[in-house]
Amino acid sequence: MKFGVISTVTIGTNVVVPAIREAGHEVSALASRDASRAASVADWLEVPRAYGTYDELLGDDEIEAVYNPLGHDVLSKSAMAWTFAPSKPVFSFRCVTPKTFDSIQTSLAEV
């Protein structure tokens, strides 16, 4: 399976990327809100593609699954939409952290 990783946070680069590879999958792309940071980290981890926006990664037709480590401190309506987007499975390391902020959002989310 070809994974994309949203964000260049330490848990993603030091734990999740190696775990994805050890499980026999490929990390095909990384995304950051900073294109130069994405390129630098992708180069360091030998990931073939880097994107300066999360939307670019999610628009990559070769990506089959997405790892989303974003926590509540940076979650936005867009990030929530990505997590619940039906077009790609999105795996979240923070599965114990709700991806909605209140009961209304939870009732509207289709998971």
Backbone as JSON, one array per atom type, in Angstrom:
{
  "sequence": "MKFGVISTVTIGTNVVVPAIREAGHEVSALASRDASRAASVADWLEVPRAYGTYDELLGDDEIEAVYNPLGHDVLSKSAMAWTFAPSKPVFSFRCVTPKTFDSIQTSLAEV",
  "N": [[0.85, -1.18, 0.0], [0.5, 2.25, -0.74], [1.44, 4.94, 1.11], [0.66, 8.26, 2.25], [1.93, 10.89, 4.21], [0.7, 13.21, 6.36], [2.02, 16.09, 7.54], [5.13, 16.78, 9.22], [5.92, 16.0, 11.71], [7.68, 14.78, 14.62], [6.82, 12.22, 15.65], [5.72, 11.1, 13.39], [7.9, 11.04, 11.56], [9.94, 9.65, 12.92], [8.81, 7.36, 14.01], [6.33, 6.43, 12.77], [6.77, 6.45, 9.91], [9.03, 4.64, 9.66], [7.7, 2.35, 10.72], [5.62, 1.9, 8.9], [7.11, 1.2, 6.67], [8.45, -1.08, 7.67], [6.31, -2.78, 7.87], [5.98, -3.52, 5.32], [4.99, -1.74, 3.49], [4.84, 1.24, 1.42], [6.09, 4.54, 1.76], [5.01, 7.13, 0.05], [4.72, 9.88, -0.18], [5.11, 13.03, 1.5], [3.69, 15.69, 3.4], [3.69, 19.12, 4.33], [2.95, 22.23, 5.95], [4.84, 23.91, 5.14], [6.66, 24.12, 2.34], [9.44, 23.88, 1.88], [10.31, 22.64, 4.21], [8.92, 20.21, 4.0], [10.16, 19.17, 1.69], [12.81, 18.91, 2.59], [12.57, 17.05, 4.74], [11.45, 14.89, 3.36], [13.53, 14.3, 1.62], [15.51, 13.54, 3.48], [14.29, 11.24, 4.56], [14.1, 9.71, 2.33], [11.78, 9.79, 0.72], [9.79, 9.86, -2.12], [8.09, 12.07, -3.0], [7.2, 15.41, -2.11], [5.04, 17.74, -0.57], [3.79, 21.07, -0.28], [1.4, 21.68, 0.82], [-1.35, 20.19, 2.57], [-3.58, 19.5, 1.11], [-2.54, 19.09, -1.47], [-1.17, 16.65, -1.17], [-3.33, 14.98, -0.55], [-4.61, 15.08, -2.96], [-3.08, 13.52, -4.59], [-3.14, 10.97, -6.77], [-1.86, 8.52, -6.57], [-1.59, 7.88, -3.93], [-2.73, 5.7, -1.47], [-3.48, 5.44, 1.17], [-3.61, 7.5, 4.08], [-1.65, 8.85, 6.65], [-2.5, 10.64, 9.43], [-1.35, 12.71, 11.73], [-2.18, 14.98, 13.04], [-3.07, 16.94, 15.79], [-5.56, 18.28, 18.12], [-4.68, 20.88, 18.51], [-3.94, 21.88, 16.05], [-5.92, 21.13, 14.37], [-8.38, 21.78, 11.93], [-11.35, 22.85, 10.21], [-10.87, 21.94, 7.64], [-8.94, 19.92, 8.07], [-10.47, 18.12, 9.52], [-12.33, 17.45, 7.59], [-10.64, 16.14, 5.82], [-9.98, 13.88, 7.3], [-12.39, 12.55, 7.44], [-12.97, 12.17, 4.8], [-14.33, 10.36, 2.11], [-12.85, 9.42, -0.04], [-10.28, 8.4, 0.4], [-8.76, 6.08, 2.63], [-8.03, 7.16, 5.89], [-5.58, 7.05, 8.25], [-5.17, 7.5, 11.66], [-2.89, 8.19, 14.13], [-3.58, 9.17, 16.55], [-5.85, 7.84, 17.59], [-7.27, 7.67, 19.93], [-7.94, 10.2, 20.47], [-10.6, 12.25, 19.96], [-11.82, 13.22, 16.73], [-13.51, 15.25, 16.44], [-14.92, 18.23, 17.82], [-17.14, 18.59, 19.41], [-20.41, 17.33, 20.4], [-22.2, 17.89, 18.34], [-20.66, 18.14, 16.0], [-19.7, 15.53, 15.98], [-22.04, 14.05, 15.56], [-22.56, 14.8, 12.98], [-20.47, 13.79, 11.53], [-19.52, 11.28, 9.29], [-18.55, 8.27, 9.92]],
  "CA": [[0.0, 0.0, 0.0], [1.25, 3.5, -0.82], [1.0, 5.89, 2.13], [1.05, 9.65, 2.33], [2.0, 11.32, 5.61], [0.39, 14.62, 6.56], [2.84, 16.7, 8.57], [6.51, 16.29, 9.37], [6.18, 15.94, 13.15], [8.63, 13.75, 15.03], [6.21, 10.9, 15.75], [5.57, 10.6, 12.03], [9.18, 10.78, 10.9], [10.79, 8.73, 13.67], [8.11, 6.14, 14.41], [5.34, 5.94, 11.83], [7.37, 6.15, 8.6], [9.72, 3.34, 9.73], [6.74, 1.27, 10.96], [4.94, 1.64, 7.62], [8.06, 0.46, 5.84], [8.68, -2.41, 8.26], [5.12, -3.58, 7.6], [6.0, -3.88, 3.91], [4.31, -0.73, 2.68], [5.68, 2.31, 0.88], [5.73, 5.93, 2.03], [5.17, 7.74, -1.27], [4.68, 11.34, -0.15], [4.99, 13.75, 2.76], [3.18, 17.05, 3.23], [3.86, 20.06, 5.43], [2.48, 23.57, 5.59], [6.04, 24.59, 4.66], [7.16, 23.3, 1.25], [10.87, 23.58, 2.04], [10.42, 21.63, 5.28], [8.46, 18.94, 3.42], [11.2, 18.69, 0.79], [13.96, 18.53, 3.4], [12.26, 15.82, 5.46], [11.27, 13.84, 2.35], [14.87, 13.95, 1.16], [16.15, 12.83, 4.59], [13.66, 9.93, 4.72], [14.06, 9.08, 1.01], [10.39, 9.72, 0.26], [9.89, 10.44, -3.46], [7.37, 13.31, -3.27], [6.93, 16.31, -0.98], [4.05, 18.76, -0.89], [3.74, 22.22, 0.61], [0.06, 21.76, 1.41], [-1.96, 18.89, 2.82], [-4.49, 19.24, -0.01], [-1.77, 18.53, -2.58], [-0.95, 15.24, -0.87], [-4.6, 14.28, -0.66], [-4.97, 15.03, -4.37], [-2.16, 12.62, -5.27], [-3.9, 9.76, -7.1], [-1.12, 7.3, -6.25], [-1.67, 7.62, -2.49], [-3.84, 4.81, -1.15], [-3.86, 5.64, 2.57], [-2.97, 8.69, 4.63], [-1.43, 8.93, 8.09], [-2.8, 12.0, 9.87], [-1.0, 12.86, 13.15], [-2.54, 16.3, 13.54], [-3.86, 16.97, 17.02], [-6.55, 19.35, 18.23], [-4.07, 22.21, 18.46], [-3.85, 22.35, 14.66], [-7.06, 20.68, 13.56], [-9.26, 22.81, 11.39], [-12.45, 22.22, 9.47], [-10.29, 21.2, 6.5], [-8.31, 18.69, 8.56], [-11.55, 17.2, 9.87], [-12.89, 16.97, 6.33], [-9.71, 15.15, 5.27], [-10.07, 12.67, 8.09], [-13.64, 11.86, 7.14], [-13.17, 12.1, 3.35], [-14.56, 8.97, 1.69], [-12.04, 9.04, -1.18], [-9.08, 7.67, 0.83], [-8.74, 5.76, 4.06], [-7.09, 8.01, 6.63], [-5.21, 6.42, 9.5], [-4.76, 8.5, 12.63], [-2.19, 7.65, 15.29], [-4.28, 9.66, 17.72], [-7.2, 7.28, 17.52], [-7.98, 7.88, 21.2], [-8.31, 11.6, 20.49], [-11.71, 12.47, 19.03], [-11.55, 14.12, 15.62], [-14.51, 16.3, 16.45], [-14.78, 19.06, 19.0], [-18.33, 18.57, 20.23], [-21.37, 16.32, 20.0], [-22.84, 18.25, 17.07], [-19.75, 17.71, 14.93], [-19.64, 14.08, 15.99], [-23.24, 13.53, 14.94], [-22.52, 15.11, 11.54], [-19.39, 13.05, 10.91], [-19.87, 9.95, 8.81], [-17.39, 7.38, 10.08]],
  "C": [[0.9, 1.24, 0.0], [0.64, 4.53, 0.14], [1.47, 7.3, 1.84], [1.03, 10.02, 3.8], [1.77, 12.82, 5.66], [1.21, 15.1, 7.75], [4.2, 16.04, 8.66], [6.89, 16.24, 10.85], [7.02, 14.71, 13.49], [8.02, 12.35, 15.1], [6.02, 10.28, 14.36], [6.89, 10.2, 11.4], [10.0, 9.7, 11.6], [10.13, 7.4, 14.01], [7.23, 5.6, 13.28], [5.93, 5.59, 10.47], [8.15, 4.83, 8.66], [8.75, 2.16, 9.93], [5.99, 0.9, 9.68], [5.85, 0.8, 6.73], [8.31, -0.95, 6.37], [7.49, -3.34, 8.03], [5.01, -3.96, 6.12], [5.3, -2.92, 2.99], [5.29, 0.35, 2.26], [5.16, 3.68, 1.36], [6.06, 6.7, 0.76], [5.24, 9.25, -1.25], [4.56, 11.84, 1.28], [4.42, 15.13, 2.46], [3.42, 17.84, 4.51], [3.24, 21.38, 4.99], [3.62, 24.42, 5.05], [6.7, 23.69, 3.6], [8.64, 22.95, 1.4], [11.1, 22.56, 3.15], [9.99, 20.26, 4.75], [9.55, 18.35, 2.53], [12.42, 18.19, 1.56], [13.73, 17.19, 4.11], [12.09, 14.65, 4.49], [12.63, 13.37, 1.83], [15.59, 13.1, 2.22], [15.61, 11.41, 4.74], [13.57, 9.14, 3.41], [12.63, 8.78, 0.56], [10.35, 10.47, -1.08], [9.19, 11.77, -3.7], [7.13, 14.08, -1.99], [5.98, 17.4, -1.43], [4.04, 19.85, 0.16], [2.37, 22.5, 1.18], [-0.47, 20.35, 1.6], [-2.9, 18.52, 1.68], [-3.77, 18.64, -1.21], [-1.54, 17.03, -2.38], [-2.24, 14.45, -1.07], [-5.1, 14.19, -2.11], [-4.1, 14.11, -5.2], [-2.88, 11.28, -5.51], [-3.18, 8.47, -6.77], [-1.2, 6.94, -4.77], [-2.92, 6.8, -2.2], [-4.34, 4.96, 0.28], [-3.05, 6.82, 3.1], [-2.84, 8.56, 6.14], [-1.59, 10.4, 8.48], [-2.51, 12.14, 11.37], [-1.46, 14.15, 13.78], [-3.43, 16.21, 14.77], [-4.81, 18.15, 17.04], [-5.93, 20.74, 18.14], [-3.95, 22.75, 17.05], [-5.0, 21.88, 13.79], [-7.91, 21.86, 13.12], [-10.42, 22.09, 10.72], [-11.91, 21.42, 8.29], [-9.69, 19.89, 6.96], [-9.37, 17.67, 8.93], [-12.17, 16.62, 8.61], [-11.97, 15.93, 5.71], [-9.86, 13.83, 5.99], [-11.31, 11.86, 7.74], [-13.9, 11.73, 5.64], [-13.31, 10.66, 2.89], [-13.6, 8.51, 0.6], [-10.8, 8.23, -0.81], [-9.24, 7.27, 2.29], [-7.7, 6.63, 4.75], [-6.84, 7.35, 7.98], [-4.69, 7.48, 10.45], [-4.12, 7.81, 13.82], [-2.91, 8.02, 16.56], [-5.71, 9.15, 17.74], [-7.96, 7.42, 18.82], [-8.42, 9.33, 21.35], [-9.45, 11.81, 19.5], [-11.34, 13.46, 17.93], [-12.65, 15.16, 15.46], [-14.42, 17.03, 17.79], [-15.99, 19.03, 19.93], [-19.32, 17.55, 19.7], [-22.06, 16.62, 18.68], [-21.96, 17.82, 15.91], [-19.69, 16.19, 14.85], [-20.86, 13.49, 15.31], [-23.26, 13.78, 13.43], [-21.46, 14.3, 10.79], [-19.85, 11.67, 10.5], [-18.62, 9.1, 8.89], [-17.81, 5.94, 10.07]]
}
